[in-house]
Amino acid sequence: MAKVTVRQTASPIRRKKDQRATLVGLGLNRVGRVSTLEDNASVRGMIAKVAHMVEVVEG
């Protein structure tokens, strides 16, 4: 399967709990962390939910 790499660019402080949980689900929890995940619809949906806190590096 294709892979997508995401980097966290913003802090989850003062964000809703569901957005924090989404970051944890993506394998991120600190600014600057990078996570490589399978590129599927559920991961793309999670990225879209926290798009203001992450950036897609590759994929």
SULZIKA-V421256 format. One line per field, one symbol per residue. psi: psi as a letter, one per 30 degrees, with the letter a starting at -180 (. if undefined). A space follows every 10 residues. Layout:
# SULZIKA-V421256
psi->???
This chain:
# SULZIKA-V421256
psi->lllkkkkkfl kgkglleeee eeeeffgkgl kfkkkklkjl eeeeeeeeeh ffflkjel.
